[in-house]
């Protein structure tokens, strides 16, 4: 095992935080060593100093992409934290149907991982609007920093056990058999999600219009408080009044600092 020194760890951790906001604490040192060991071997490096030099000098972006994929955990599943989706269906969508006059919904899955969250939203939207759907622009924007998970998401192929807990009518209407072990989402649903690579640490978000709903769940657990506050401020600036922000149940906003109004656990609103 190629061990990382304290100095090497803090240099690497500082670089990651500066570029991606991910705050690696001292106790993550062994995790970083373990997850990057094979990368160093494959590249022929004997120490993390040489690897860090390679990382900073690589202009292709591949080295950083590999690093991010190694140190982040992309764990998600359909209907994760289901109460959020029920609230979105029962409270948010009826409100938006009444108030969005141009029928252009702006919904963002801001850390979409392998796509289950974004596709869940697309299925809810399709079921909610029914025949009205043709009159609405309700495509979901789904972003992530990992090319690997974005490629998985675009394909829309999931194992049988991954969709077993979904309602029977969803499995029937929105999925087709792919092979003996997998289902694939119908084109109808896959075309309702737009996948893009995006870094939430961008100083200015490039969106032309503001969002009605933002899902950014189980991401801010990787950030320190200052980074969280700055990100939440950018969400607020890029959201329509009356819009909703969903975060993970293990996360919370500082109510003394945020301009969002607390609605229920892990759900906030811009008022």
matplotlib code that plots the C-alpha trace (Angstrom):
import matplotlib.pyplot as plt

x = [0.0, 1.3, 0.8, -0.1, 1.7, -0.1, 1.3, 0.3, -3.2, -3.8, -2.5, -4.8, -7.8, -7.3, -7.2, -10.4, -12.2, -11.1, -12.4, -15.4, -16.3, -15.8, -14.5, -12.2, -11.6, -8.5, -10.3, -10.7, -7.0, -7.1, -10.1, -8.4, -5.3, -7.3, -9.5, -6.6, -4.0, -4.8, -4.8, -1.3, -0.2, -1.8, -0.1, 3.3, 3.5, 5.4, 4.0, 1.1, 3.3, 4.0, 0.3, -0.7, 1.6, 0.1, -3.4, -2.6, -0.9, -3.5, -5.4, -7.8, -9.9, -9.7, -7.4, -9.8, -12.8, -11.2, -10.3, -13.9, -15.4, -13.0, -13.6, -17.4, -20.2, -22.9, -25.5, -29.2, -32.3, -35.8, -38.2, -35.4, -36.8, -40.3, -42.0, -40.3, -41.8, -45.2, -45.0, -43.8, -46.8, -49.5, -48.4, -45.8, -47.3, -50.9, -49.4, -47.3, -50.1, -52.1, -49.3, -47.0, -48.8, -46.5, -46.6, -42.8, -41.8, -38.2, -37.2, -33.6, -32.1, -28.8, -26.8, -28.6, -26.0, -27.1, -30.5, -33.0, -34.1, -34.5, -36.5, -38.7, -39.6, -40.3, -42.6, -44.5, -44.8, -46.2, -48.7, -49.8, -50.4, -51.8, -53.3, -52.3, -48.7, -48.5, -49.2, -46.4, -42.7, -41.7, -38.4, -36.2, -32.6, -30.3, -26.7, -23.7, -19.9, -19.3, -19.2, -19.4, -22.8, -24.1, -23.4, -25.3, -28.2, -28.5, -28.9, -31.8, -31.0, -31.6, -31.5, -34.8, -34.3, -33.8, -37.3, -39.1, -40.4, -42.0, -45.8, -46.9, -48.4, -45.1, -43.2, -45.8, -46.0, -42.5, -40.2, -39.4, -37.5, -33.8, -32.3, -32.9, -31.6, -32.5, -35.2, -34.9, -36.9, -39.2, -38.0, -41.0, -39.5, -35.8, -36.5, -38.0, -34.7, -31.8, -28.4, -25.5, -22.2, -22.1, -20.0, -22.1, -19.0, -19.3, -19.2, -22.1, -24.8, -25.3, -29.1, -31.2, -34.4, -35.0, -36.2, -39.5, -38.1, -34.6, -33.7, -30.1, -30.2, -27.3, -24.7, -24.1, -22.9, -19.6, -19.3, -18.2, -20.6, -19.3, -19.6, -23.1, -24.2, -22.7, -24.4, -27.8, -27.5, -27.0, -30.0, -32.1, -30.9, -31.7, -35.2, -38.6, -40.6, -42.8, -40.3, -39.2, -35.8, -35.4, -32.3, -31.4, -32.9, -29.4, -29.0, -30.4, -30.2, -29.1, -32.4, -30.7, -28.7, -30.8, -33.6, -35.5, -38.5, -38.6, -41.6, -41.0, -37.9, -35.5, -38.0, -37.7, -39.4, -38.5, -41.2]
y = [0.0, 3.4, 5.6, 9.2, 11.6, 14.2, 17.0, 15.2, 14.6, 18.2, 19.4, 17.0, 17.8, 21.5, 21.1, 19.1, 21.6, 24.5, 23.0, 20.9, 22.0, 18.5, 18.8, 15.9, 15.7, 14.1, 10.8, 10.4, 10.0, 6.2, 6.2, 8.4, 6.1, 3.0, 4.4, 5.9, 3.2, 1.4, 4.7, 5.4, 1.8, 2.1, 5.4, 4.2, 6.6, 5.7, 8.5, 11.0, 14.0, 12.7, 11.9, 15.4, 16.9, 14.8, 15.8, 19.5, 19.3, 17.2, 19.4, 16.7, 16.6, 12.8, 12.7, 14.9, 13.0, 9.7, 11.3, 12.6, 9.2, 7.5, 9.7, 10.3, 7.8, 7.6, 5.7, 6.3, 4.4, 5.0, 6.8, 7.4, 9.5, 8.8, 11.5, 14.1, 12.7, 12.5, 16.1, 17.1, 15.3, 16.3, 19.9, 21.3, 20.2, 21.4, 24.8, 25.0, 24.0, 27.0, 29.5, 28.8, 30.7, 29.9, 26.1, 26.0, 24.1, 24.4, 21.4, 20.6, 17.4, 19.0, 16.0, 13.3, 10.5, 7.4, 9.0, 7.4, 10.7, 12.5, 9.6, 9.4, 13.0, 12.5, 9.6, 11.6, 14.5, 12.2, 10.6, 14.0, 15.8, 12.9, 14.2, 17.8, 16.8, 17.7, 21.3, 21.6, 21.9, 19.8, 18.3, 17.7, 19.1, 16.6, 17.4, 15.8, 16.2, 12.5, 11.4, 7.8, 8.1, 10.4, 7.8, 5.2, 7.6, 8.4, 4.7, 4.3, 0.6, -0.7, -4.2, -5.9, -5.4, -1.7, -1.1, -3.8, -1.3, 1.0, 1.0, -1.8, 0.6, 2.4, -0.8, -1.6, 1.8, 3.2, 0.1, -2.6, -5.8, -5.2, -8.6, -11.4, -9.2, -5.6, -3.2, -0.2, 3.0, 3.8, 6.5, 8.5, 9.0, 9.0, 11.9, 13.9, 14.2, 16.4, 15.3, 17.7, 17.7, 20.5, 21.6, 23.1, 25.1, 27.3, 30.9, 31.9, 29.5, 29.9, 29.4, 31.9, 31.2, 30.5, 27.1, 26.2, 23.2, 22.1, 18.7, 18.7, 15.8, 14.1, 16.3, 19.0, 16.4, 16.6, 20.4, 22.6, 25.2, 28.1, 26.1, 25.0, 28.6, 29.8, 27.0, 27.6, 31.3, 30.4, 28.1, 31.0, 33.4, 30.9, 30.0, 31.6, 32.9, 30.2, 27.5, 24.6, 23.3, 19.6, 18.5, 15.2, 14.1, 14.0, 17.7, 21.0, 24.7, 27.2, 29.0, 32.1, 32.5, 31.2, 33.2, 30.0, 29.3, 25.9, 23.8, 20.3, 18.2, 18.7, 20.9, 24.7, 27.4, 30.7, 33.2]
z = [0.0, -1.0, 2.1, 2.0, 4.3, 6.3, 4.1, 0.9, 2.3, 3.2, -0.1, -2.0, 0.4, -0.1, -3.9, -3.9, -1.6, -3.7, -6.9, -5.8, -2.3, -0.8, 2.7, 3.6, 7.3, 8.8, 9.5, 5.8, 5.2, 5.2, 2.9, 0.4, 0.5, -0.1, -2.9, -4.8, -4.3, -7.6, -9.5, -8.4, -9.3, -12.8, -13.4, -12.1, -9.2, -6.0, -3.9, -3.7, -4.4, -8.0, -8.3, -7.2, -9.7, -12.4, -11.3, -11.4, -14.8, -16.6, -19.0, -20.3, -17.1, -17.0, -13.9, -11.9, -13.1, -11.9, -8.5, -8.0, -8.8, -6.4, -3.4, -3.7, -2.9, -5.5, -3.6, -4.5, -5.5, -6.8, -4.4, -1.9, 1.0, -0.4, 1.7, -0.5, -3.6, -2.1, -1.0, -4.4, -6.0, -3.5, -2.6, -5.0, -8.3, -7.6, -6.6, -9.7, -12.0, -10.7, -10.7, -13.6, -16.4, -19.3, -18.5, -18.4, -15.3, -14.2, -12.1, -11.2, -9.8, -8.8, -7.9, -9.9, -9.5, -11.6, -12.4, -10.1, -8.5, -11.9, -13.4, -10.4, -10.8, -14.5, -13.8, -11.1, -13.6, -16.3, -14.0, -12.4, -15.7, -17.7, -20.9, -20.0, -20.2, -23.9, -23.1, -20.5, -20.8, -17.8, -18.7, -15.6, -15.6, -14.0, -13.2, -11.6, -11.5, -12.4, -16.0, -14.9, -13.2, -15.9, -18.5, -16.4, -16.0, -19.7, -20.5, -18.0, -17.4, -13.8, -12.2, -11.4, -7.6, -8.2, -9.4, -7.3, -4.8, -7.4, -8.0, -10.3, -12.8, -13.0, -13.7, -16.4, -18.0, -17.8, -18.0, -20.6, -20.2, -21.2, -20.4, -17.9, -15.0, -16.0, -17.1, -19.3, -18.9, -21.9, -24.3, -23.2, -19.7, -20.7, -23.1, -20.2, -18.4, -19.7, -18.2, -18.0, -16.2, -13.7, -10.7, -7.9, -6.9, -10.0, -8.7, -10.9, -12.1, -15.9, -16.0, -18.0, -16.1, -12.4, -11.1, -9.5, -7.6, -6.8, -5.4, -3.9, -1.4, 0.5, -1.2, 1.4, 3.9, 2.0, 2.5, 5.4, 6.7, 4.7, 1.4, 2.4, 3.0, -0.2, -2.2, -0.6, -1.4, -5.1, -5.0, -3.5, -6.2, -8.9, -7.7, -8.4, -5.4, -4.2, -5.3, -3.1, -2.1, -1.1, 0.8, 2.4, 5.7, 7.3, 6.3, 7.5, 6.8, 9.4, 9.9, 11.3, 8.1, 5.2, 3.5, 2.8, 5.0, 6.7, 5.6, 7.0, 7.6, 4.7, 2.7, 2.4, 0.4, -1.1, 0.0]

ax = plt.figure().add_subplot(projection="3d")
ax.plot(x, y, z, "-o")
ax.set_aspect("equal")
plt.show()
